[in-house]
Amino acid sequence: MPRVWDVPVQDSTRVRDVRVAAEEAAALAGLDASRTATVSLVATELATNLLKHAQAGEVLVDVVDPPVPREGRPERVVQITAVDHGPGIADVAAALRDGFTTARSLGAGLGTCRRLADDFDLHSVLGRGTVAVARVGAAADGVPSGDGPPKAPGVRAGGVNVPFAGADFSGDAWAWVRSGDRLTLMLADGLGHGGEAARASTAAVEALRRRPGLSPAEALTEIHGALAGTRGAAVAVAQLDLWAGRLRFAGIGNVGARLREGDRWRSLLSRPGIVGVHRPRTLREDDVAWSGESLLILHTDGLPSRWNPSADTGVPSADPAVTAAVTIRDAGSPARPVRDDTAVAVLAPTPADRS
């Protein structure tokens, strides 16, 4: 089941909790001692940085699919996401240099994270806060997983999963798989929350990984059978055909899907039903063009029902997981308390300078 560590960081005692969570995630991902030490250090630096510059924040630790999936070789990496509502960083480039500090410290935190992690990205807006995401995977032949082949041409995905009320398991789950020129992103929301919801969403992930080349409608049929005997789930599946430059989408239940096309957003609609319990007789697939300006956001109903992307949703250069974390952070408020697990998964073009 999708274990997620959600650690609020209000004082220095919680830095240790973040480090322990990161080490437990590294064990779950099967990382060796060297990579586990890297995960521990990166998590410690991000948690410490929250206290230094924002006084408080939240660190999410998860085991996820990498931004670029390897065909036929499932790989899992530890993802550490630090979120705050602090003052923001005026000069991000300077803050990422070793030795930079505004808190009378050594200033090596963010620079260390960027250097040691396989993937690292940060987004900050003055007055709104900062989101930082780091990933660490297994080393292959002495090369961190993020530096080795293969590179998918021009697209990557990422997500963030927040369990309801700090629970150990989230009833939401996302997965990202590849079969030739087809890359498929799925987001599942097990009914309710807790262990039984997590069992349903985990079954959906496992079914997708067994048959990664199915179309979205075919994948939903396969997942429906796999979820028999569970409480069921809402599931959305989006598949990008790299060769054709087309995105196909199908969903059952209330997982939201928003696609950015240039300067406008459109909703991709799911059919009513519960995967594993009641499936529509026919499933319609949306088939739309995908370009270097497209962006797809899938989200569970932990986000407010009337959530709409803002003008700055999906910073072009941002890691998809950063976009997901910013979306969750900015969609919530004390006036609208979260009442369920919340997950956001994002499919985005790879910026030209990172291809």
Secondary structure, 3 states (H helix, E strand, C coil): CCEEEEEEECCCHHHHHHHHHHHHHHHHHCCCHHHHHHHHHHHHHHHHHHHHHHCCEEEEEEEECCCCCCCCCCCCEEEEEEECCCCCCCCHHHHCCCCCCCCCCCCCHHHHHHHHCCEEEEEEECCCEEEEEEEECCEECCEEHHHCCCCCCCEEEEEEEECHHHCCECCEEEEEEEECCEEEEEEEEECCCCHHHHHHHHHHHHHHHHCCCCCHHHHHHHHHHHCCCCCCEEEEEEEEECCCCEEEEEEECCCEEEEEECCEEEECCCECCEECCECCCCCCCEEEECCCCCEEEEECCCCCCCCCCCCCCCCCCCCHHHHHHHHHHHHCECCECCCCCEEEEEEEECCHHHC
